[in-house]
Amino acid sequence: MELRKIVKVLESCRYECEAGPLENNTAFIALKELAESEEDRILQEKADGALEEYLE
């Protein structure tokens, strides 16, 4: 399962504890940012590959 999908599943569960909702947890925020940067990296790699194929 992709990290992005894991984050979406966790968000949809709406977990909470005494400290508040999961979305306010600094570790979860870092995980979400990591998932977004991973998705950006994957998209960039796909775009770079398509460009290379086009230029060949």
N, C-alpha and C positions, 0 to 999 in steps of 0.2 A: 504494500500500500504506500502511496506517495505521501510525503510529509505534509503537503498541502491538504490532502484529503483527511489525514489524521487530525489536523488543526480544525478543519470544518466540522468533523464529527464531535470533537471535544466542545467546540463552541455551541453546537446544536443541543448538547446535553444540559447546558446551562448550570454547570456545577457551581456550588457555593460552599463556603465554610464560614467560621466565625469572622474571618478577615474580609469577607465579601465575595463577589463573583470571581470566577476563574479569570475572566477577561482583564481584571485589574492586577493579577499576579505578575510580578516582574519576570519570572521565569517563563510563564506562558507568553507574555508579550515578546520576549526574546525568541521563543520558539516560532511564533507567528511571523516575526520579521525574517527569521532564517528560512522559513518555508517560502515566503514571498521572494527573497533574494535567490533561492534555489530555482524557483519557477522562472524568474527573470533570466537566470543563467542558462537554463534549458532552452528558453525561447531564443536567446541570443545565439546559442550554439546551432540551433536549427536554422536560423536566418543566415548565419555565416556559412553553413553547409550548403544551403540553397544558392547563395551568392557564388560560392566556389564552383558548383555544378553549372551555373549559368555562364560563368566566365570561361569554362573549359571548352 
